[in-house]
Amino acid sequence: MRRLFFALEPDEPTRALALEVALGLRIALGAGVRVGWTAEARLHVTLAFLGEVEETRIAGLRELVDAIAREHAAFGALAGGVG
């Protein structure tokens, strides 16, 4: 079983801005607050969390997502706020 989710990966400018905001939050919260921060390499926007999925279903899910993605053009999105 593997924990799976569907997610978007931000482009580099968006990633850099998100990391800048995260750094500001870390500084503002201070060392006394226990927070699990996402590593830069794992930064993403989760669209749907699938939970524990059997290994035998992963290839089929990947094919499904790839087929859907091929039907759609790339798109832009605006993000704002923290929450």
C-alpha positions in Angstrom: 0.0 0.0 0.0 1.1 3.5 -0.8 -0.3 6.9 0.2 -1.2 8.7 -3.0 -2.6 12.0 -4.0 -3.2 14.1 -7.1 -1.2 17.3 -7.1 0.1 20.3 -9.1 3.7 21.2 -9.1 4.4 24.9 -9.0 6.7 26.6 -11.5 10.0 28.0 -10.3 8.8 31.6 -9.6 5.7 30.3 -7.7 7.9 27.8 -5.8 10.4 30.6 -4.8 7.6 32.8 -3.6 6.0 30.0 -1.5 9.3 29.2 0.1 9.8 32.9 0.9 6.4 33.0 2.6 7.3 29.8 4.5 10.5 31.3 5.7 8.7 34.4 6.9 6.2 32.1 8.8 9.1 30.1 10.3 10.7 33.3 11.6 7.4 34.8 12.9 6.4 31.5 14.7 9.9 31.0 16.2 11.6 27.9 17.3 9.2 27.1 20.1 6.4 26.1 17.8 6.3 22.5 16.5 5.5 22.6 12.8 6.2 20.0 10.1 7.5 22.1 7.1 7.4 20.7 3.6 10.8 20.2 2.0 11.5 22.4 -1.1 11.7 19.3 -3.3 8.3 18.1 -2.2 6.4 21.4 -2.4 3.1 20.9 -4.3 -0.6 21.8 -4.2 -2.7 18.8 -3.4 -5.9 18.4 -5.5 -7.1 15.2 -4.0 -5.8 12.8 -1.4 -6.4 9.2 -2.3 -5.1 7.7 0.9 -3.7 4.1 1.0 -3.8 2.5 -2.4 -2.9 -1.0 -3.3 0.2 -1.3 -5.4 -1.7 -3.2 -8.1 -3.9 -0.2 -8.7 -1.2 2.4 -9.2 -0.3 1.7 -12.8 -4.0 2.0 -13.8 -4.4 5.3 -11.9 -1.3 6.6 -13.6 -2.6 5.7 -17.0 -6.0 7.4 -16.2 -4.3 10.6 -15.0 -2.0 10.7 -18.1 -5.0 10.2 -20.4 -6.9 13.0 -18.8 -3.9 15.3 -18.7 -3.3 14.8 -22.5 -6.8 16.1 -23.1 -6.1 19.5 -21.5 -3.7 22.3 -22.2 -1.5 23.8 -19.6 -3.1 26.5 -17.5 -2.1 29.3 -15.2 -3.4 30.0 -11.8 -3.3 32.9 -9.3 -2.7 32.2 -5.7 -3.1 34.6 -2.8 -3.2 34.5 1.0 -2.0 31.9 3.4 -4.3 29.4 5.0 
